[in-house]
């Protein structure tokens, strides 16, 4: 397992550490997640079938409207 330290904008939140899911695929909380099962559910997504529960997610960009930030805090 590779260890990487990411520096983010101070408004993102407190410092965290943990296992990350990293991909160059984009992300939509509304269309890419099965929030009941806690997995990426869109078959075409590069993380399809993987659990996002208790993971730090790193993407190029997030797709979605103003509700996206609230949706990211979901747990199944």
Secondary structure as UniProt FT lines:
FT   HELIX           10..12
FT   STRAND          20..22
FT   STRAND          27..28
FT   TURN            29..31
FT   STRAND          33..34
FT   TURN            35..38
FT   STRAND          39..40
FT   TURN            43..44
FT   TURN            46..49
FT   TURN            53..54
FT   STRAND          56..58
FT   STRAND          62..63
FT   TURN            66..67
FT   HELIX           68..71
FT   TURN            72..73
//
